[in-house]
């Protein structure tokens, strides 16, 4: 007779390695000749990028490379990051690229990446990159966005990404005939997931075989692999995802982030493994936020 687990208490099998401190997270992945990356992020919510000068950073000891949007488009065709869910018609106009080009549209948007022999050297090199911005008025709430006085994408002439209405029955008649109606504005404030383990990736490209192996959060591995293959212009079957243990998620690991392209791109350009581990401050501005509904 087959064993049934319905209504039974099933013993967990994965706890012992965590209790003994033997779990293996992405930052535990250490490969020969591995480089480390740090990402320069926009300090502005809305600004034009007038110039980027990375010459001083490139001259620093231990720095292997500095890449910007211009370096990416010289290697692969520029493609924005597609949406995993809610891909309604019209939303594709407002997608972002892995590295900002002529404009930044939120605090924390990646502008450049430094790859160096250690994370310390990469962080120091970030300070040597000179970016000239032209700050623009920022949009801080939905009503300001709806006015259209400030446009994040001027070429589209609107900030309205999607206009959707729905009702059940004749709502207008019900309200019109009601003895009493009340109108309120409700706000659901912004928040973000804040897991014990921040985001991180290790990418290792083998120039001999053309295989790319990526360790890190892959909550949606098949979608992410397809997106990465498209952005890097390599066959999807050449990409291999490895998911180590994960220190929590709370919704922030279910997307394809700019870093999911940036780190493998660096490994392919340099022919060496590249690691990126997000620090806590970086997580709070760079990982997805939620809500802010009105």
Backbone as CSV, one residue per row, in Angstrom:
resi,resn,N_x,N_y,N_z,CA_x,CA_y,CA_z,C_x,C_y,C_z
1,UNK,0.847,-1.195,0.000,0.000,0.000,0.000,0.884,1.247,0.000
2,UNK,0.560,2.177,-0.851,1.357,3.398,-0.943,1.212,4.221,0.327
3,UNK,2.307,4.846,0.728,2.284,5.680,1.923,1.602,7.004,1.612
4,UNK,0.755,7.455,2.508,0.079,8.734,2.317,0.593,9.750,3.328
5,UNK,0.719,10.987,2.874,1.183,12.058,3.744,0.051,13.010,4.121
6,UNK,-1.150,12.743,3.617,-2.285,13.607,3.923,-2.641,13.468,5.400
7,UNK,-2.680,14.586,6.090,-3.022,14.584,7.506,-1.892,14.167,8.420
8,UNK,-0.703,13.936,7.861,0.433,13.499,8.671,1.397,14.655,8.912
9,UNK,2.112,14.583,10.027,3.181,15.533,10.301,4.448,15.029,9.615
10,UNK,4.906,15.772,8.631,6.063,15.355,7.850,7.314,15.991,8.442
11,UNK,8.279,15.151,8.756,9.521,15.657,9.330,10.311,16.419,8.275
12,UNK,10.861,17.553,8.688,11.690,18.357,7.792,13.081,17.741,7.679
13,UNK,13.668,17.857,6.493,14.980,17.268,6.252,16.079,18.315,6.045
14,UNK,15.672,19.587,5.899,16.661,20.588,5.507,17.220,21.392,6.676
15,UNK,16.740,21.132,7.905,17.092,22.019,9.014,18.500,21.820,9.553
16,UNK,19.026,20.603,9.495,20.266,20.294,10.201,21.418,21.183,9.744
17,UNK,21.560,21.379,8.439,22.698,22.170,7.962,22.587,23.636,8.390
18,UNK,21.359,24.126,8.534,21.194,25.497,9.015,21.528,25.595,10.499
19,UNK,21.085,24.618,11.272,21.338,24.622,12.710,22.824,24.469,13.018
20,UNK,23.552,23.808,12.138,24.981,23.592,12.356,25.849,24.642,11.660
21,UNK,25.198,25.630,11.040,25.958,26.662,10.351,26.622,26.175,9.087
22,UNK,26.059,25.147,8.467,26.662,24.557,7.271,25.920,24.935,5.987
23,UNK,24.941,25.823,6.082,24.228,26.236,4.873,25.181,26.964,3.932
24,UNK,24.870,26.922,2.659,25.746,27.517,1.638,24.952,28.569,0.868
25,UNK,25.301,29.815,1.100,24.635,30.932,0.440,25.492,31.428,-0.727
26,UNK,24.956,32.371,-1.478,25.671,32.810,-2.676,27.016,33.443,-2.326
27,UNK,27.104,34.117,-1.191,28.386,34.734,-0.830,29.418,33.687,-0.421
28,UNK,28.974,32.453,-0.175,29.914,31.368,0.133,30.546,30.784,-1.127
29,UNK,30.030,31.154,-2.291,30.590,30.655,-3.547,31.904,31.382,-3.821
30,UNK,32.975,30.639,-3.854,34.300,31.207,-4.115,34.946,30.414,-5.245
31,UNK,35.309,31.107,-6.308,35.871,30.475,-7.498,37.273,31.017,-7.765
32,UNK,38.127,30.224,-8.387,39.476,30.702,-8.718,39.428,31.941,-9.617
33,UNK,40.319,32.895,-9.333,40.477,34.106,-10.147,39.202,34.957,-10.175
34,UNK,38.408,34.872,-9.111,37.140,35.598,-9.089,37.360,37.088,-8.839
35,UNK,36.624,37.897,-9.575,36.613,39.342,-9.396,35.360,39.757,-8.631
36,UNK,35.362,40.993,-8.160,34.242,41.499,-7.374,33.756,42.813,-7.977
37,UNK,32.461,43.024,-7.906,31.886,44.206,-8.548,31.136,45.070,-7.546
38,UNK,31.064,46.344,-7.867,30.271,47.314,-7.113,29.595,48.222,-8.126
39,UNK,28.419,48.697,-7.785,27.594,49.417,-8.756,27.407,50.864,-8.330
40,UNK,27.688,51.768,-9.247,27.443,53.190,-9.024,25.983,53.473,-9.334
41,UNK,25.296,54.082,-8.376,23.855,54.287,-8.503,23.515,55.779,-8.483
42,UNK,22.410,56.089,-9.099,21.990,57.482,-9.190,21.613,58.033,-7.816
43,UNK,22.123,59.231,-7.461,21.675,59.886,-6.230,20.425,60.731,-6.462
44,UNK,19.973,60.801,-7.706,18.844,61.654,-8.072,17.631,60.808,-8.444
45,UNK,16.449,61.339,-8.133,15.215,60.673,-8.536,14.902,60.908,-10.006
46,UNK,15.447,61.994,-10.558,15.159,62.333,-11.955,16.251,63.284,-12.427
47,UNK,17.014,62.893,-13.421,18.105,63.740,-13.906,18.586,63.249,-15.261
48,UNK,19.168,64.167,-16.010,19.844,63.793,-17.247,21.300,63.468,-16.936
49,UNK,21.816,62.452,-17.605,23.222,62.087,-17.463,23.976,62.798,-18.585
50,UNK,24.733,63.818,-18.223,25.437,64.617,-19.223,26.768,63.999,-19.618
51,UNK,27.475,63.420,-18.645,28.769,62.811,-18.958,29.177,61.872,-17.837
52,UNK,29.982,60.881,-18.188,30.562,59.947,-17.218,32.048,59.829,-17.527
53,UNK,32.878,60.125,-16.532,34.325,60.020,-16.690,34.850,58.977,-15.711
54,UNK,35.254,57.831,-16.238,35.744,56.732,-15.400,37.251,56.567,-15.500
55,UNK,37.938,57.531,-16.101,39.376,57.374,-16.346,40.170,57.224,-15.057
56,UNK,39.838,58.001,-14.030,40.570,57.906,-12.765,40.347,56.553,-12.104
57,UNK,39.132,56.044,-12.183,38.834,54.733,-11.595,39.606,53.631,-12.304
58,UNK,39.716,53.725,-13.621,40.413,52.694,-14.388,41.909,52.664,-14.100
59,UNK,42.453,53.769,-13.625,43.880,53.823,-13.317,44.208,53.296,-11.925
60,UNK,43.194,53.022,-11.115,43.429,52.568,-9.750,43.906,51.119,-9.739
61,UNK,44.796,50.821,-8.820,45.349,49.472,-8.705,44.248,48.467,-8.373
62,UNK,44.250,47.361,-9.083,43.299,46.295,-8.816,41.988,46.409,-9.556
63,UNK,41.769,47.499,-10.277,40.523,47.678,-11.029,40.666,47.022,-12.402
64,UNK,39.767,46.105,-12.705,39.827,45.377,-13.975,39.043,46.064,-15.080
65,UNK,37.920,46.697,-14.714,37.084,47.314,-15.747,36.047,48.222,-15.107
66,UNK,35.573,49.171,-15.892,34.412,49.989,-15.555,33.508,49.988,-16.781
67,UNK,32.249,49.639,-16.589,31.316,49.577,-17.714,30.150,50.536,-17.485
68,UNK,29.735,51.190,-18.562,28.573,52.065,-18.556,27.611,51.608,-19.649
69,UNK,26.537,52.348,-19.812,25.556,52.027,-20.850,26.209,51.967,-22.228
70,UNK,27.133,52.882,-22.492,27.779,52.914,-23.802,28.593,51.654,-24.063
71,UNK,29.193,51.107,-23.027,29.946,49.860,-23.198,29.015,48.694,-23.507
72,UNK,27.841,48.707,-22.902,26.879,47.630,-23.138,26.393,47.654,-24.582
73,UNK,26.008,48.840,-25.061,25.422,48.908,-26.406,26.470,48.671,-27.490
74,UNK,27.747,48.777,-27.151,28.787,48.428,-28.118,28.997,46.918,-28.207
75,UNK,28.514,46.190,-27.196,28.696,44.738,-27.163,27.448,43.978,-27.597
76,UNK,26.279,44.469,-27.189,25.016,43.810,-27.521,23.989,44.875,-27.877
77,UNK,22.946,44.465,-28.586,21.877,45.398,-28.937,21.152,45.842,-27.669
78,UNK,20.866,47.134,-27.537,20.186,47.604,-26.325,18.761,47.080,-26.244
79,UNK,18.461,46.385,-25.170,17.122,45.856,-24.949,16.706,46.150,-23.510
80,UNK,15.472,46.603,-23.297,15.012,46.829,-21.930,14.658,45.517,-21.246
81,UNK,14.545,45.571,-19.931,14.181,44.394,-19.148,12.671,44.199,-19.231
82,UNK,12.188,43.065,-19.723,10.742,42.851,-19.838,10.099,42.595,-18.487
83,UNK,8.794,42.761,-18.436,8.044,42.488,-17.214,7.670,41.019,-17.156
84,UNK,7.730,40.460,-15.949,7.367,39.052,-15.784,5.861,38.887,-15.689
85,UNK,5.203,39.821,-15.019,3.765,39.708,-14.821,3.109,41.033,-15.202
86,UNK,1.844,40.949,-15.531,1.103,42.166,-15.833,1.573,42.861,-17.091
87,UNK,1.955,42.103,-18.106,2.483,42.691,-19.335,1.338,43.189,-20.218
88,UNK,0.595,44.184,-19.717,-0.498,44.746,-20.491,0.051,45.652,-21.594
89,UNK,-0.710,45.781,-22.658,-0.291,46.607,-23.781,-0.080,48.049,-23.327
90,UNK,1.046,48.599,-23.677,1.381,49.968,-23.297,2.467,50.054,-22.256
91,UNK,2.559,49.041,-21.393,3.568,49.069,-20.336,4.980,48.965,-20.895
92,UNK,5.109,48.360,-22.074,6.447,48.175,-22.635,7.128,49.507,-22.951
93,UNK,6.369,50.589,-22.991,6.964,51.899,-23.271,7.808,52.409,-22.109
94,UNK,7.587,51.870,-20.925,8.203,52.431,-19.724,9.202,51.477,-19.067
95,UNK,9.713,50.533,-19.809,10.675,49.584,-19.253,12.050,50.225,-19.129
96,UNK,12.860,49.718,-18.188,14.192,50.270,-17.983,15.261,49.365,-18.585
97,UNK,16.413,49.961,-18.831,17.580,49.225,-19.312,18.475,48.877,-18.120
98,UNK,19.317,47.860,-18.248,20.152,47.451,-17.109,21.047,48.561,-16.576
99,UNK,21.580,49.407,-17.452,22.356,50.573,-17.038,21.732,51.812,-17.668
100,UNK,21.663,52.886,-16.878,21.026,54.108,-17.363,21.814,54.701,-18.518
101,UNK,21.090,55.241,-19.498,21.720,55.880,-20.640,21.754,57.385,-20.482
102,UNK,20.818,58.072,-21.130,20.809,59.533,-21.107,20.085,60.096,-19.893
103,UNK,19.400,59.241,-19.140,18.570,59.747,-18.058,18.468,58.726,-16.937
104,UNK,18.369,59.222,-15.696,18.046,58.358,-14.558,16.657,58.745,-14.066
105,UNK,15.913,57.748,-13.583,14.514,57.984,-13.242,14.155,57.556,-11.824
106,UNK,15.128,57.106,-11.053,14.872,56.833,-9.638,16.196,56.771,-8.891
107,UNK,16.137,57.091,-7.610,17.322,56.989,-6.769,17.717,55.518,-6.678
108,UNK,18.975,55.240,-6.968,19.452,53.865,-6.929,19.556,53.201,-8.281
109,UNK,19.138,53.875,-9.350,19.240,53.268,-10.683,20.709,53.067,-11.051
110,UNK,21.095,51.891,-11.533,22.495,51.640,-11.893,22.966,52.549,-13.029
111,UNK,24.126,53.155,-12.829,24.715,54.047,-13.825,26.008,53.458,-14.385
112,UNK,26.787,52.803,-13.532,28.049,52.190,-13.959,28.382,51.054,-13.005
113,UNK,29.257,50.165,-13.451,29.704,49.057,-12.610,31.222,49.004,-12.658
114,UNK,31.817,48.803,-11.484,33.262,48.634,-11.364,33.545,47.179,-11.037
115,UNK,34.527,46.597,-11.706,34.966,45.229,-11.425,36.426,45.296,-11.001
116,UNK,36.729,44.703,-9.839,38.084,44.805,-9.293,38.456,43.513,-8.587
117,UNK,39.681,43.478,-8.088,40.195,42.281,-7.425,39.528,42.028,-6.078
118,UNK,38.926,43.042,-5.477,38.200,42.861,-4.220,37.037,43.838,-4.182
119,UNK,36.076,43.565,-3.318,34.947,44.484,-3.176,35.421,45.833,-2.629
120,UNK,36.423,45.805,-1.757,36.941,47.047,-1.194,37.493,47.949,-2.294
121,UNK,38.283,47.374,-3.186,38.846,48.156,-4.281,37.754,48.661,-5.221
122,UNK,36.757,47.828,-5.459,35.655,48.235,-6.333,34.879,49.399,-5.725
123,UNK,34.627,49.336,-4.413,33.921,50.422,-3.729,34.726,51.715,-3.792
124,UNK,36.036,51.624,-3.562,36.879,52.821,-3.629,36.855,53.434,-5.024
125,UNK,36.843,52.582,-6.031,36.854,53.078,-7.410,35.551,53.791,-7.771
126,UNK,34.450,53.411,-7.128,33.189,54.113,-7.388,33.329,55.602,-7.115
127,UNK,34.065,55.936,-6.042,34.225,57.346,-5.672,35.048,58.119,-6.692
128,UNK,35.804,57.413,-7.512,36.651,58.084,-8.504,35.925,58.338,-9.823
129,UNK,34.729,57.787,-9.985,33.959,58.010,-11.210,33.240,59.350,-11.103
130,UNK,33.406,60.186,-12.099,32.773,61.501,-12.114,31.591,61.483,-13.084
131,UNK,30.405,61.723,-12.531,29.192,61.775,-13.342,28.607,63.177,-13.241
132,UNK,28.366,63.789,-14.375,27.730,65.106,-14.397,26.241,64.917,-14.682
133,UNK,25.431,65.352,-13.717,23.977,65.235,-13.842,23.357,66.618,-14.047
134,UNK,22.238,66.630,-14.719,21.364,67.805,-14.756,20.076,67.422,-14.024
135,UNK,19.956,67.792,-12.733,18.773,67.394,-11.970,17.493,67.950,-12.591
136,UNK,16.459,67.127,-12.590,15.148,67.501,-13.101,14.128,67.382,-11.979
137,UNK,12.971,68.043,-12.105,11.940,67.907,-11.070,11.547,66.448,-10.879
138,UNK,11.337,66.072,-9.633,11.006,64.682,-9.304,9.509,64.522,-9.090
139,UNK,9.019,63.359,-9.404,7.628,62.993,-9.123,7.621,62.132,-7.868
140,UNK,6.875,62.561,-6.850,6.921,61.852,-5.572,5.594,61.224,-5.173
141,UNK,4.532,61.451,-5.952,3.267,60.783,-5.643,2.464,60.608,-6.924
142,UNK,1.397,59.834,-6.816,0.625,59.474,-8.004,-0.087,60.682,-8.602
143,UNK,-0.529,61.619,-7.745,-1.251,62.775,-8.273,-0.317,63.690,-9.055
144,UNK,0.902,63.851,-8.577,1.877,64.621,-9.330,2.207,63.974,-10.658
145,UNK,2.225,62.660,-10.664,2.484,61.937,-11.905,1.353,62.130,-12.905
146,UNK,0.107,62.122,-12.410,-1.047,62.243,-13.297,-1.151,63.627,-13.935
147,UNK,-0.625,64.648,-13.273,-0.691,65.997,-13.842,0.056,66.081,-15.166
148,UNK,1.156,65.353,-15.270,1.912,65.358,-16.514,2.808,66.559,-16.705
149,UNK,2.962,67.386,-15.656,3.867,68.534,-15.779,5.315,68.077,-15.910
150,UNK,5.639,66.971,-15.255,6.969,66.371,-15.326,6.814,64.986,-15.945
151,UNK,7.543,64.722,-17.006,7.442,63.441,-17.702,8.729,62.652,-17.530
152,UNK,8.597,61.412,-17.084,9.770,60.551,-16.979,10.243,60.105,-18.360
153,UNK,9.311,59.916,-19.268,9.627,59.551,-20.656,8.973,60.598,-21.567
154,UNK,9.718,61.640,-21.902,9.145,62.725,-22.699,8.632,62.237,-24.048
155,UNK,9.281,61.218,-24.594,8.912,60.756,-25.930,7.509,60.164,-25.982
156,UNK,6.946,59.802,-24.817,5.611,59.208,-24.811,4.533,60.211,-24.422
157,UNK,4.922,61.379,-23.928,3.972,62.438,-23.649,3.035,62.195,-22.489
158,UNK,3.295,61.182,-21.681,2.415,60.865,-20.556,3.164,60.020,-19.541
159,UNK,2.683,60.066,-18.301,3.176,59.160,-17.263,2.193,58.020,-17.007
160,UNK,1.079,58.023,-17.729,0.048,57.008,-17.534,0.448,55.741,-18.279
161,UNK,0.831,54.742,-17.516,1.277,53.491,-18.126,0.104,52.600,-18.509
162,UNK,-0.962,52.622,-17.706,-2.094,51.727,-17.952,-3.356,52.357,-17.389
163,UNK,-4.403,52.375,-18.173,-5.709,52.890,-17.748,-6.682,51.724,-17.751
164,UNK,-7.120,51.338,-16.564,-7.965,50.147,-16.450,-9.146,50.458,-15.544
165,UNK,-10.342,50.140,-15.993,-11.547,50.348,-15.196,-12.332,49.047,-15.108
166,UNK,-13.009,48.879,-13.980,-13.838,47.690,-13.806,-14.972,47.977,-12.845
167,UNK,-16.085,47.307,-13.019,-17.225,47.493,-12.117,-18.066,46.230,-12.116
168,UNK,-18.879,46.108,-11.096,-19.803,44.978,-10.969,-21.206,45.549,-10.829
169,UNK,-21.988,45.431,-11.879,-23.317,46.011,-11.850,-23.288,47.493,-12.192
170,UNK,-24.427,48.153,-11.984,-24.565,49.581,-12.300,-24.211,50.386,-11.061
171,UNK,-22.920,50.583,-10.846,-22.459,51.266,-9.632,-22.931,52.709,-9.588
172,UNK,-22.949,53.387,-10.736,-23.346,54.799,-10.749,-24.782,54.974,-10.266
173,UNK,-25.674,54.087,-10.696,-27.077,54.186,-10.275,-27.229,53.917,-8.787
174,UNK,-26.486,52.962,-8.283,-26.557,52.640,-6.857,-26.124,53.835,-6.023
175,UNK,-25.048,54.471,-6.419,-24.597,55.646,-5.674,-25.606,56.791,-5.785
176,UNK,-26.163,56.977,-6.982,-27.104,58.076,-7.192,-28.368,57.906,-6.361
177,UNK,-28.801,56.681,-6.132,-30.037,56.422,-5.400,-29.815,56.224,-3.907
178,UNK,-28.580,56.214,-3.467,-28.291,55.965,-2.054,-28.700,57.160,-1.203
179,UNK,-29.159,56.893,0.028,-29.514,57.960,0.966,-28.272,58.698,1.461
180,UNK,-27.175,58.006,1.507,-25.949,58.632,2.029,-24.738,58.020,1.330
181,UNK,-23.849,58.842,0.858,-22.586,58.366,0.277,-21.434,59.115,0.928
182,UNK,-20.309,58.512,0.929,-19.111,59.116,1.520,-17.914,58.804,0.626
183,UNK,-17.082,59.788,0.412,-15.902,59.630,-0.427,-14.653,59.831,0.417
184,UNK,-13.750,58.882,0.326,-12.502,58.947,1.092,-11.327,58.627,0.173
185,UNK,-10.148,59.124,0.550,-8.910,58.761,-0.138,-8.101,57.863,0.781
186,UNK,-7.764,56.694,0.302,-7.023,55.725,1.105,-5.617,55.565,0.528
187,UNK,-4.653,55.546,1.408,-3.262,55.378,0.999,-2.675,54.119,1.634
188,UNK,-2.069,53.318,0.805,-1.338,52.141,1.277,0.138,52.452,1.093
189,UNK,0.831,52.666,2.192,2.176,53.222,2.118,3.179,52.231,1.535
190,UNK,4.293,52.795,1.111,5.349,52.020,0.470,6.079,51.140,1.482
191,UNK,6.493,49.980,1.024,7.361,49.136,1.844,8.213,48.267,0.917
192,UNK,9.142,47.562,1.511,9.978,46.651,0.736,10.299,45.428,1.575
193,UNK,10.610,44.327,0.927,11.094,43.165,1.650,12.475,43.465,2.215
194,UNK,12.777,42.896,3.362,14.074,43.179,3.995,14.627,41.885,4.588
195,UNK,14.965,40.904,3.737,15.415,39.600,4.242,16.789,39.689,4.890
196,UNK,17.098,38.689,5.706,18.406,38.658,6.353,19.524,38.649,5.322
197,UNK,19.355,37.874,4.266,20.344,37.844,3.190,19.909,38.796,2.085
198,UNK,20.766,39.751,1.771,20.466,40.643,0.660,20.673,39.903,-0.666
199,UNK,20.425,40.598,-1.753,20.583,39.967,-3.065,22.063,39.789,-3.400
200,UNK,22.347,38.861,-4.284,23.723,38.642,-4.701,23.785,37.684,-5.870
201,UNK,24.876,37.764,-6.616,25.075,36.904,-7.780,26.549,36.586,-7.942
202,UNK,26.815,35.398,-8.453,28.139,35.041,-8.953,27.935,34.506,-10.362
203,UNK,28.670,35.050,-11.316,28.574,34.598,-12.704,29.941,34.143,-13.181
204,UNK,29.966,33.010,-13.881,31.223,32.477,-14.410,31.006,32.049,-15.856
205,UNK,31.702,32.725,-16.761,31.586,32.428,-18.193,32.807,31.651,-18.657
206,UNK,32.562,30.587,-19.398,33.633,29.765,-19.957,33.772,30.099,-21.442
207,UNK,34.796,30.866,-21.828,34.944,31.230,-23.242,35.146,30.023,-24.149
208,UNK,35.678,28.922,-23.603,35.936,27.752,-24.425,34.679,27.028,-24.858
209,UNK,33.711,26.939,-23.968,32.468,26.225,-24.272,31.303,27.160,-24.577
210,UNK,31.438,28.425,-24.164,30.326,29.352,-24.319,29.278,29.196,-23.245
211,UNK,29.573,28.403,-22.202,28.617,28.192,-21.118,28.737,29.296,-20.072
212,UNK,27.600,29.709,-19.550,27.532,30.723,-18.504,26.804,30.131,-17.303
213,UNK,27.475,30.091,-16.157,26.868,29.576,-14.931,26.651,30.734,-13.968
214,UNK,25.448,30.806,-13.408,25.084,31.901,-12.507,24.564,31.319,-11.206
215,UNK,25.197,31.707,-10.097,24.724,31.351,-8.766,24.001,32.559,-8.187
216,UNK,22.890,32.321,-7.509,22.189,33.435,-6.882,20.697,33.238,-6.941
217,UNK,19.978,34.309,-6.554,18.535,34.156,-6.454,17.922,33.918,-7.820
218,UNK,17.247,32.822,-7.957,16.577,32.474,-9.210,15.192,31.943,-8.879
219,UNK,14.398,32.784,-8.249,13.043,32.389,-7.871,12.213,32.045,-9.106
220,UNK,12.519,32.694,-10.210,11.818,32.416,-11.471,12.875,32.040,-12.519
221,UNK,13.483,30.862,-12.383,14.661,30.530,-13.194,14.398,30.484,-14.690
222,UNK,13.270,29.951,-15.103,13.030,29.806,-16.539,12.804,31.167,-17.201
223,UNK,12.053,32.032,-16.532,11.861,33.382,-17.066,13.184,34.132,-17.098
224,UNK,13.923,34.099,-15.990,15.183,34.838,-15.922,16.196,34.338,-16.951
225,UNK,16.229,33.038,-17.147,17.173,32.500,-18.127,16.834,32.981,-19.537
226,UNK,15.549,33.004,-19.859,15.145,33.491,-21.173,15.478,34.957,-21.378
227,UNK,15.239,35.760,-20.345,15.550,37.191,-20.441,17.049,37.400,-20.591
228,UNK,17.838,36.696,-19.770,19.288,36.860,-19.823,19.842,36.445,-21.184
229,UNK,19.329,35.352,-21.723,19.778,34.905,-23.044,19.481,35.953,-24.109
230,UNK,18.309,36.571,-24.016,17.935,37.596,-24.983,18.829,38.829,-24.859
231,UNK,19.079,39.271,-23.624,19.875,40.480,-23.418,21.337,40.274,-23.800
232,UNK,21.867,39.067,-23.527,23.267,38.783,-23.830,23.475,38.258,-25.245
233,UNK,22.370,37.935,-25.907,22.409,37.407,-27.276,23.190,36.097,-27.354
234,UNK,22.880,35.181,-26.432,23.476,33.849,-26.461,22.352,32.819,-26.369
235,UNK,22.585,31.577,-26.813,21.542,30.554,-26.728,21.145,30.281,-25.277
236,UNK,19.859,30.093,-25.061,19.361,29.888,-23.701,19.945,28.640,-23.056
237,UNK,20.200,27.591,-23.845,20.690,26.346,-23.259,22.130,26.470,-22.770
238,UNK,22.793,27.577,-23.090,24.159,27.794,-22.609,24.188,28.398,-21.205
239,UNK,23.042,28.759,-20.682,22.971,29.399,-19.365,22.511,28.386,-18.331
240,UNK,23.247,28.290,-17.233,22.930,27.347,-16.163,22.785,28.119,-14.852
241,UNK,21.623,27.984,-14.212,21.372,28.645,-12.942,21.555,27.657,-11.799
242,UNK,22.216,28.105,-10.745,22.398,27.306,-9.538,21.843,28.109,-8.370
243,UNK,20.879,27.551,-7.668,20.255,28.239,-6.536,20.808,27.711,-5.226
244,UNK,21.659,28.473,-4.546,22.125,28.043,-3.222,21.018,28.229,-2.190
245,UNK,21.359,28.060,-0.918,20.401,28.375,0.137,20.094,29.868,0.104
246,UNK,18.892,30.219,0.532,18.431,31.605,0.452,17.995,32.072,1.832
247,UNK,18.463,33.251,2.216,18.132,33.804,3.523,16.913,34.690,3.498
248,UNK,15.791,34.171,3.032,14.544,34.933,3.009,14.338,35.634,1.684
249,UNK,13.112,36.068,1.462,12.810,36.739,0.204,11.763,37.828,0.354
250,UNK,10.559,37.435,0.788,9.452,38.372,1.016,9.069,39.143,-0.244
251,UNK,9.230,38.500,-1.392,8.757,39.088,-2.635,9.787,39.824,-3.451
252,UNK,10.961,40.120,-2.878,11.905,40.957,-3.625,12.776,40.156,-4.587
253,UNK,12.710,38.847,-4.578,13.576,38.043,-5.446,12.864,37.530,-6.698
254,UNK,11.652,37.952,-6.924,10.866,37.383,-8.011,10.901,38.160,-9.308
255,UNK,11.946,38.949,-9.533,12.035,39.743,-10.752,13.407,39.578,-11.394
256,UNK,13.516,40.041,-12.612,14.817,40.156,-13.272,15.299,41.578,-13.051
257,UNK,16.311,41.719,-12.208,16.852,43.037,-11.879,17.975,43.409,-12.849
258,UNK,18.346,44.693,-12.902,19.498,45.086,-13.727,20.756,44.291,-13.409
259,UNK,20.971,43.992,-12.118,22.171,43.258,-11.729,22.194,41.844,-12.299
260,UNK,21.025,41.289,-12.591,20.969,39.952,-13.182,21.565,39.925,-14.585
261,UNK,21.634,41.078,-15.209,22.344,41.217,-16.481,23.769,41.706,-16.268
262,UNK,23.945,42.683,-15.406,25.240,43.357,-15.265,26.343,42.378,-14.881
263,UNK,26.089,41.523,-13.884,27.136,40.625,-13.387,27.535,39.591,-14.447
264,UNK,26.597,38.881,-15.089,27.004,37.976,-16.176,27.684,38.704,-17.335
265,UNK,27.229,39.908,-17.647,27.858,40.685,-18.718,29.325,40.939,-18.399
266,UNK,29.611,41.312,-17.157,31.003,41.558,-16.755,31.845,40.293,-16.878
267,UNK,31.284,39.158,-16.471,32.023,37.901,-16.556,32.325,37.537,-18.006
268,UNK,31.362,37.760,-18.887,31.585,37.447,-20.297,32.630,38.372,-20.913
269,UNK,32.605,39.632,-20.536,33.572,40.579,-21.091,34.991,40.281,-20.619
270,UNK,35.131,39.868,-19.357,36.456,39.698,-18.766,36.950,38.259,-18.789
271,UNK,36.049,37.303,-19.026,36.454,35.901,-19.043,36.844,35.366,-17.684
272,UNK,36.332,35.982,-16.617,36.626,35.543,-15.251,35.342,35.564,-14.432
273,UNK,35.254,34.764,-13.373,34.075,34.823,-12.509,33.958,36.197,-11.858
274,UNK,32.733,36.658,-11.687,32.471,37.961,-11.071,31.394,37.787,-10.007
275,UNK,31.648,38.360,-8.836,30.691,38.299,-7.728,30.178,39.700,-7.416
276,UNK,28.897,39.764,-7.080,28.293,41.005,-6.569,27.394,40.639,-5.396
277,UNK,27.645,41.257,-4.253,26.814,41.059,-3.072,26.311,42.424,-2.622
278,UNK,25.023,42.553,-2.512,24.380,43.806,-2.147,24.573,44.094,-0.662
279,UNK,24.945,45.336,-0.313,24.972,45.687,1.108,23.584,46.177,1.521
280,UNK,23.402,46.400,2.818,22.057,46.701,3.318,21.533,48.037,2.797
281,UNK,22.364,49.060,2.787,21.919,50.354,2.278,21.534,50.248,0.808
282,UNK,22.334,49.510,0.061,22.057,49.299,-1.356,20.724,48.581,-1.536
283,UNK,20.473,47.610,-0.686,19.226,46.852,-0.779,18.007,47.757,-0.608
284,UNK,18.090,48.684,0.339,16.934,49.516,0.647,16.581,50.478,-0.486
285,UNK,17.548,50.807,-1.339,17.236,51.715,-2.444,17.160,51.006,-3.788
286,UNK,17.738,49.809,-3.900,17.850,49.167,-5.212,16.896,47.995,-5.399
287,UNK,16.505,47.317,-4.327,15.540,46.225,-4.452,14.139,46.811,-4.637
288,UNK,13.262,46.034,-5.238,11.928,46.538,-5.558,11.169,46.994,-4.322
289,UNK,10.440,48.095,-4.476,9.509,48.565,-3.459,8.094,48.158,-3.870
290,UNK,7.189,48.179,-2.906,5.817,47.749,-3.166,4.819,48.788,-2.673
291,UNK,3.609,48.639,-3.148,2.461,49.422,-2.727,2.569,50.884,-3.176
292,UNK,2.505,51.823,-2.228,2.362,53.251,-2.547,1.089,53.463,-3.371
293,UNK,0.025,52.769,-2.956,-1.251,52.876,-3.656,-2.083,54.014,-3.075
294,UNK,-2.890,54.637,-3.924,-3.838,55.663,-3.482,-5.207,55.282,-4.006
